[in-house]
Amino acid sequence: MKSKKFLLGIIVCLFFQMQSIAQFNAAEMSDLINKQFQFASKQLKVLESHVPDSMMPKTLNTKTGIVESSKTNWWCSGFFPASLLYVYEHTNDQEILRIAKKRLALQEPMKHYTGNHDLGFMMFNPFGNAYRLFKDPKDKATIDTAAMSLITRYRPQIKSIQSWNKNKNFNCPVIIDNMMNLELLMWVSQNGGDPKFREIAINHANSTITNHYRSDYSAFHVLDYDLETGKLIAGKNHQGYNDASAWSRGQAWGFYGFVMMYRFTKDQRYLDHARNIAKFLLNHPNMPKDYILYWDFNVPEIPNTLRDASAAAILASGLLELSQFTKGAESKNYINVSASIINTLSSTSYFATVGDNGGFLLKHSVGHLPGNSEVDVPLTYADYYYLEAMHRFKNWILKK
C-alpha cells in the first residue's frame, strides 16, 4: 500500500513539473484582490436594491434585465449573505455588514429545513462565516440545528445522504454536489457536536468514492439507489451532456469536497482522491488554456460551446486549499492555476462593471443547460466561490 502511494506521488509530481503555468506576481495579485473586494462592496449593494426583503437573489434574466429572486428554501439562498460577509471582512464596509445581518436573519429559520441535502450551502456557508467572524453563540446554535436537520436524510442502507426526494426520474438520488454539504457535519462534530455527524459524513464520502467515480476519476452527477435492496440502480448525468460525460461543475464540487474532507480527517485516501481528480481536470485535453471550464468536458461542440464561470471559481478555491496539503512543484502549480482563474474571471470578459449585470459580480455561468435553466447568466454561487478564492489567496498565499 505504501509503495502505491509513493508511486502516485511520483507520478503526480512529474505531471505537475511538466506544466507550464506562468508564476503569479504577488504585488499585482494583492492589488487586484483588494480592488475586486472594493468593487464588490459597491456592486452587491446594487444587487440588494433589486431584491425584496423577503427573498434572496437568484440570477439575472439577461433578456429582460430583471433580477430573479428565490425563497429562502432555494438551495442557493445562503450564498448572498455568505458573499456579503466575505466582502465585509475585506472592506470593513458597515453598510455591507448591515445588509448581511438582515439577510442572515431572513435565512435563519431554514435551519429546520429537511426538504433536500443543501443545508450546507444554505446554512453553513453564511452562518459558518458569521460565527468565524463574530463568535456569536446564536450562530453556532443555528449551525448545530442545521446539521441535525441534514442527517434526517441519511439512509443507512446505502451509507449516503439522500439528496432529493423520490421523483419521476429517480428513486433515491444522491448527487455529487452533496460532498460540499458534508462540511456542515464535519464542522459541527469537530466543534462540540455529536460524533455521529462525522461518522455520517465519512460514510457518505466513502460511498461517493466507491460508486460515484469512474476509473479516470471523473464523476457521475447523480446516483440512483434502490432503498429496499441498498443496491445502485444507475449513474446518471442529469445536468451534464450525457450519462457518460463529465459535467464540469459536478467535477468541481466533488474535487472541492474531497479536499475539505482531508482537512477534517487527514485521511490519505481523500487527499489521494482529490489529487487524482485535479490531475484529471487540469490534464484533460478539453480543459481550456485559461482554465475557465466548458460546461461539460465531453460536449462535441467544444470549443464552440458555453463556459461555466461557476465551475472555474469552485475549482480555483479548491486548488488553493489543496496547495496547502501538497508540496513543491505540485503545490505551486495549484496556486498558479488558481491565480490564472482569478485573473481571467476578473477580466472584462467575465466581470461586471458597477451597476451592470443586475448587481452580480460574474457573468457567464451555466446552471442546468439540458433543462434550459440558468444558461449563460450570473449566479450567486459563482460570485461566492470567486470571493472565497480571493479570500484564500490573500490569506494563505500572499501573507506567507
C-alpha positions as CSV (number, residue, x, y, z in Angstrom):
1,M,0.0,0.0,0.0
2,K,2.8,2.4,0.9
3,S,4.6,1.7,-2.4
4,K,1.4,2.5,-4.3
5,K,1.1,5.9,-2.5
6,F,4.8,6.6,-3.2
7,L,4.3,5.8,-6.9
8,L,1.2,8.0,-7.0
9,G,3.2,10.9,-5.5
10,I,6.0,10.5,-8.1
11,I,3.5,10.4,-11.0
12,V,1.6,13.4,-9.8
13,C,4.7,15.4,-9.1
14,L,6.2,14.6,-12.5
15,F,2.9,15.6,-14.2
16,F,2.9,19.0,-12.5
17,Q,6.6,19.6,-13.2
18,M,5.7,19.4,-16.9
19,Q,3.1,22.1,-16.6
20,S,4.0,25.5,-18.0
21,I,1.8,27.8,-15.9
22,A,3.0,31.3,-15.5
23,Q,4.1,32.3,-12.0
24,F,1.8,34.9,-10.5
25,N,3.1,38.3,-9.5
26,A,2.4,38.8,-5.8
27,A,2.1,42.6,-5.9
28,E,-0.3,42.5,-8.8
29,M,-2.4,39.8,-7.2
30,S,-2.6,41.8,-4.0
31,D,-3.7,44.9,-5.8
32,L,-6.2,43.0,-7.9
33,I,-7.8,41.3,-5.0
34,N,-8.1,44.5,-2.9
35,K,-9.6,46.2,-5.9
36,Q,-12.1,43.4,-6.5
37,F,-13.4,43.4,-3.0
38,Q,-13.8,47.2,-3.0
39,F,-15.8,46.8,-6.2
40,A,-17.9,44.0,-4.8
41,S,-18.9,46.3,-1.8
42,K,-20.4,48.6,-4.4
43,Q,-21.9,46.0,-6.7
44,L,-23.6,43.9,-4.1
45,K,-25.4,47.0,-2.8
46,V,-26.8,47.3,-6.3
47,L,-27.9,43.6,-6.2
48,E,-29.5,44.2,-2.7
49,S,-31.6,47.1,-4.2
50,H,-33.1,44.7,-6.8
51,V,-34.2,42.0,-4.3
52,P,-37.3,42.2,-2.0
53,D,-36.5,41.9,1.7
54,S,-38.4,38.6,1.9
55,M,-36.4,37.0,-0.9
56,M,-32.9,36.1,-1.9
57,P,-31.2,36.9,-5.2
58,K,-31.1,34.0,-7.7
59,T,-30.0,35.1,-11.2
60,L,-30.5,37.8,-13.9
61,N,-32.9,37.4,-16.8
62,T,-30.4,38.6,-19.4
63,K,-33.3,39.2,-21.9
64,T,-35.4,41.4,-19.7
65,G,-32.6,42.7,-17.4
66,I,-34.7,41.8,-14.4
67,V,-33.1,40.2,-11.3
68,E,-34.9,36.9,-10.4
69,S,-35.3,36.1,-6.7
70,S,-35.9,33.0,-4.7
71,K,-37.4,31.9,-1.5
72,T,-35.1,31.1,1.4
73,N,-35.7,27.3,0.9
74,W,-34.0,27.5,-2.6
75,W,-30.7,25.7,-2.5
76,C,-28.7,28.8,-3.4
77,S,-30.3,31.1,-0.7
78,G,-27.3,31.2,1.6
79,F,-24.8,32.3,-0.9
80,F,-25.8,36.0,-0.9
81,P,-25.4,36.6,2.9
82,A,-22.2,34.5,2.8
83,S,-20.8,36.6,0.0
84,L,-21.6,39.8,1.9
85,L,-19.6,38.6,4.9
86,Y,-16.5,37.9,2.8
87,V,-16.8,41.4,1.3
88,Y,-17.3,43.0,4.8
89,E,-14.3,41.1,6.1
90,H,-12.0,42.6,3.4
91,T,-13.5,46.1,3.3
92,N,-14.9,46.9,6.7
93,D,-17.9,48.4,4.9
94,Q,-20.5,48.8,7.6
95,E,-23.4,49.1,5.2
96,I,-22.4,45.7,3.8
97,L,-22.4,44.3,7.3
98,R,-25.9,45.8,7.9
99,I,-27.2,44.1,4.8
100,A,-25.5,40.8,5.7
101,K,-27.1,40.8,9.2
102,K,-30.5,41.5,7.7
103,R,-30.1,38.6,5.2
104,L,-28.8,36.3,7.9
105,A,-31.9,36.9,9.9
106,L,-34.1,36.1,6.9
107,Q,-32.2,32.8,6.3
108,E,-32.0,31.7,9.9
109,P,-35.4,29.8,10.1
110,M,-34.1,27.4,7.3
111,K,-32.1,25.7,10.0
112,H,-35.1,23.4,10.3
113,Y,-35.4,22.6,6.6
114,T,-35.3,18.9,5.6
115,G,-36.5,19.1,2.0
116,N,-33.2,18.3,0.4
117,H,-29.4,17.9,1.2
118,D,-28.4,21.5,0.7
119,L,-28.3,22.7,4.3
120,G,-24.5,23.2,4.0
121,F,-24.9,25.7,1.1
122,M,-28.0,27.2,2.7
123,M,-26.8,27.4,6.3
124,F,-23.1,26.6,6.9
125,N,-21.7,29.0,4.2
126,P,-23.5,32.0,5.7
127,F,-23.6,31.1,9.4
128,G,-20.2,29.4,9.4
129,N,-18.6,32.6,8.1
130,A,-20.7,34.7,10.6
131,Y,-19.5,32.6,13.5
132,R,-15.9,32.6,12.3
133,L,-16.0,36.4,12.3
134,F,-18.2,37.3,15.3
135,K,-18.3,34.2,17.5
136,D,-22.0,34.7,18.3
137,P,-23.3,31.6,20.1
138,K,-26.6,32.1,18.3
139,D,-24.9,31.5,15.0
140,K,-23.3,28.3,16.3
141,A,-26.7,27.1,17.6
142,T,-28.1,27.7,14.1
143,I,-25.3,25.6,12.5
144,D,-25.8,22.8,15.1
145,T,-29.6,22.7,14.4
146,A,-29.0,22.7,10.6
147,A,-26.7,19.6,11.0
148,M,-29.5,17.8,12.9
149,S,-31.9,18.7,10.0
150,L,-29.4,17.4,7.4
151,I,-28.9,14.0,8.9
152,T,-32.6,13.2,8.7
153,R,-31.8,12.5,5.1
154,Y,-29.1,9.9,5.9
155,R,-30.0,6.4,4.6
156,P,-28.1,3.7,6.4
157,Q,-29.0,1.2,3.6
158,I,-26.7,3.0,1.2
159,K,-24.5,4.8,3.7
160,S,-25.3,8.1,2.0
161,I,-27.4,11.2,2.4
162,Q,-30.3,11.3,0.0
163,S,-30.1,14.5,-2.0
164,W,-33.5,15.0,-3.5
165,N,-36.8,13.3,-2.7
166,K,-38.1,10.4,-4.8
167,N,-39.4,11.8,-8.1
168,K,-40.4,10.7,-11.6
169,N,-36.7,10.5,-12.7
170,F,-35.1,8.9,-9.6
171,N,-35.9,6.5,-6.8
172,C,-33.3,7.6,-4.3
173,P,-31.0,10.2,-5.9
174,V,-27.6,11.1,-4.4
175,I,-25.7,13.8,-6.3
176,I,-22.0,14.7,-6.4
177,D,-22.9,18.2,-5.1
178,N,-23.6,16.6,-1.7
179,M,-19.9,16.3,-1.0
180,M,-19.9,20.1,-0.3
181,N,-22.6,19.8,2.4
182,L,-20.5,17.4,4.4
183,E,-18.5,20.3,5.7
184,L,-21.5,21.3,7.9
185,L,-21.5,17.9,9.6
186,M,-17.7,17.7,10.0
187,W,-17.5,21.2,11.5
188,V,-20.3,20.6,14.0
189,S,-18.8,17.3,15.1
190,Q,-15.4,18.9,15.5
191,N,-16.8,21.8,17.5
192,G,-18.5,20.0,20.3
193,G,-21.2,18.2,18.3
194,D,-22.1,14.5,18.3
195,P,-19.5,12.2,16.7
196,K,-22.4,10.7,14.6
197,F,-22.2,13.8,12.3
198,R,-18.6,12.9,11.4
199,E,-19.4,9.2,11.0
200,I,-22.3,10.0,8.6
201,A,-20.1,12.4,6.6
202,I,-17.3,9.9,6.3
203,N,-19.7,7.1,5.3
204,H,-21.1,9.3,2.6
205,A,-17.6,10.3,1.3
206,N,-16.5,6.7,1.2
207,S,-19.7,5.7,-0.7
208,T,-19.0,8.5,-3.1
209,I,-15.5,7.3,-3.9
210,T,-16.8,3.8,-4.4
211,N,-19.8,4.5,-6.5
212,H,-19.7,8.0,-8.0
213,Y,-16.3,7.9,-9.6
214,R,-15.2,6.2,-12.9
215,S,-11.7,4.8,-13.4
216,D,-10.5,8.0,-14.9
217,Y,-11.6,10.0,-11.8
218,S,-14.5,11.7,-13.4
219,A,-17.8,11.5,-11.6
220,F,-21.5,11.0,-12.4
221,H,-23.8,13.8,-11.4
222,V,-26.5,11.5,-9.9
223,L,-26.5,8.0,-8.5
224,D,-29.9,6.4,-8.2
225,Y,-30.3,3.8,-5.5
226,D,-32.9,1.2,-4.6
227,L,-33.5,1.7,-0.9
228,E,-35.2,-1.6,-0.4
229,T,-32.1,-3.5,-1.5
230,G,-29.5,-0.9,-1.0
231,K,-28.2,-1.5,-4.5
232,L,-27.1,1.0,-7.0
233,I,-29.6,1.3,-9.9
234,A,-27.6,3.6,-12.2
235,G,-25.3,6.5,-12.6
236,K,-26.7,9.5,-14.5
237,N,-25.7,13.0,-15.6
238,H,-28.9,14.9,-15.0
239,Q,-27.3,18.3,-15.7
240,G,-24.5,17.0,-18.0
241,Y,-24.2,16.4,-21.7
242,N,-25.0,12.6,-21.3
243,D,-24.6,9.8,-18.8
244,A,-21.0,9.1,-19.9
245,S,-19.8,12.7,-19.8
246,A,-18.0,14.7,-17.2
247,W,-20.3,17.6,-16.2
248,S,-17.8,20.3,-15.2
249,R,-19.4,21.8,-12.1
250,G,-20.0,18.4,-10.8
251,Q,-16.3,17.6,-11.1
252,A,-15.5,20.8,-9.3
253,W,-18.0,20.0,-6.5
254,G,-16.5,16.6,-5.9
255,F,-12.9,17.8,-6.1
256,Y,-13.5,20.6,-3.5
257,G,-15.4,18.2,-1.3
258,F,-12.6,15.7,-1.0
259,V,-10.0,18.3,-0.3
260,M,-12.3,19.6,2.5
261,M,-12.7,16.0,3.9
262,Y,-9.0,15.6,4.0
263,R,-8.8,18.9,6.0
264,F,-11.0,17.4,8.7
265,T,-9.8,13.8,8.7
266,K,-6.3,13.8,7.4
267,D,-7.3,10.5,5.7
268,Q,-4.7,10.0,3.0
269,R,-7.4,8.3,0.8
270,Y,-9.2,11.6,0.5
271,L,-6.1,13.5,-0.4
272,D,-5.0,11.0,-3.0
273,H,-8.5,11.1,-4.5
274,A,-8.5,14.9,-4.7
275,R,-5.1,14.9,-6.3
276,N,-6.3,12.4,-8.9
277,I,-9.4,14.5,-9.7
278,A,-7.1,17.5,-10.1
279,K,-4.9,15.6,-12.5
280,F,-8.0,14.5,-14.5
281,L,-9.2,18.1,-14.7
282,L,-6.0,20.0,-15.3
283,N,-4.6,17.5,-17.8
284,H,-7.9,17.0,-19.7
285,P,-7.5,17.7,-23.5
286,N,-10.7,19.8,-23.3
287,M,-9.5,22.0,-20.4
288,P,-9.2,25.5,-21.9
289,K,-5.8,27.2,-21.5
290,D,-7.3,29.9,-19.3
291,Y,-9.0,27.2,-17.1
292,I,-12.5,28.6,-17.4
293,L,-14.2,25.2,-17.9
294,Y,-16.6,24.4,-20.7
295,W,-19.9,23.5,-19.1
296,D,-19.2,19.8,-19.8
297,F,-15.9,18.2,-20.8
298,N,-17.5,16.0,-23.4
299,V,-19.7,18.3,-25.5
300,P,-19.0,17.7,-29.2
301,E,-19.2,21.4,-30.0
302,I,-16.1,22.2,-28.0
303,P,-14.7,24.9,-28.3
304,N,-17.8,26.4,-29.7
305,T,-19.9,25.9,-26.5
306,L,-20.5,27.8,-23.3
307,R,-18.0,28.2,-20.5
308,D,-19.1,27.9,-16.8
309,A,-17.6,30.6,-14.6
310,S,-19.1,29.0,-11.5
311,A,-17.2,25.7,-12.1
312,A,-14.0,27.7,-12.6
313,A,-14.5,29.7,-9.3
314,I,-15.1,26.5,-7.3
315,L,-12.0,24.9,-8.9
316,A,-9.9,27.9,-8.1
317,S,-10.9,27.9,-4.4
318,G,-10.4,24.1,-4.1
319,L,-7.0,24.2,-5.7
320,L,-5.8,26.8,-3.2
321,E,-6.8,24.5,-0.3
322,L,-5.1,21.5,-2.0
323,S,-2.0,23.6,-2.4
324,Q,-1.8,23.8,1.4
325,F,-1.6,20.0,1.7
326,T,0.9,19.4,-1.1
327,K,4.5,20.5,-1.7
328,G,7.0,21.7,-4.3
329,A,6.1,22.0,-7.9
330,E,2.7,20.3,-7.4
331,S,1.6,22.9,-4.8
332,K,3.0,25.8,-6.8
333,N,1.1,24.7,-9.9
334,Y,-2.2,24.6,-8.0
335,I,-1.6,28.1,-6.8
336,N,-0.6,29.4,-10.3
337,V,-3.7,27.8,-11.9
338,S,-5.9,29.4,-9.3
339,A,-4.2,32.8,-9.9
340,S,-4.8,32.3,-13.6
341,I,-8.5,31.6,-13.0
342,I,-8.9,34.6,-10.6
343,N,-7.3,36.9,-13.2
344,T,-9.4,35.7,-16.0
345,L,-12.6,35.9,-14.0
346,S,-11.6,39.4,-13.0
347,S,-11.3,40.5,-16.7
348,T,-13.9,42.3,-18.6
349,S,-14.8,39.0,-20.3
350,Y,-16.4,37.7,-17.1
351,F,-16.5,40.5,-14.6
352,A,-19.2,43.1,-14.5
353,T,-19.0,46.9,-14.2
354,V,-20.6,48.9,-11.4
355,G,-24.4,48.8,-11.8
356,D,-24.2,46.3,-14.7
357,N,-25.2,42.6,-14.6
358,G,-28.0,43.2,-12.2
359,G,-25.6,43.7,-9.3
360,F,-24.0,40.3,-9.7
361,L,-20.2,40.1,-10.0
362,L,-19.5,37.4,-12.6
363,K,-21.1,36.7,-15.9
364,H,-21.3,33.5,-18.0
365,S,-22.2,30.7,-15.6
366,V,-24.3,27.7,-16.6
367,G,-26.8,26.2,-14.2
368,H,-28.7,23.4,-15.9
369,L,-28.3,23.5,-19.7
370,P,-30.2,20.3,-20.6
371,G,-33.1,21.8,-18.6
372,N,-32.7,25.2,-20.3
373,S,-32.4,26.7,-16.8
374,E,-30.0,29.5,-15.9
375,V,-27.9,29.3,-19.1
376,D,-25.1,31.8,-19.6
377,V,-26.2,34.0,-16.7
378,P,-24.8,35.3,-13.4
379,L,-25.3,33.0,-10.4
380,T,-24.9,33.7,-6.7
381,Y,-22.6,30.7,-6.1
382,A,-20.3,31.7,-8.8
383,D,-19.8,35.0,-7.0
384,Y,-19.4,33.3,-3.6
385,Y,-16.7,30.9,-4.7
386,Y,-14.9,33.7,-6.6
387,L,-14.8,35.8,-3.4
388,E,-13.8,32.8,-1.4
389,A,-10.9,32.1,-3.8
390,M,-9.7,35.6,-3.5
391,H,-10.1,35.5,0.3
392,R,-8.0,32.3,0.4
393,F,-5.4,33.6,-2.0
394,K,-4.9,36.8,0.1
395,N,-4.8,35.0,3.5
396,W,-3.0,31.7,2.5
397,I,-0.7,32.7,-0.3
398,L,0.1,36.4,-0.1
399,K,0.5,36.6,3.6
400,K,3.2,33.8,3.7
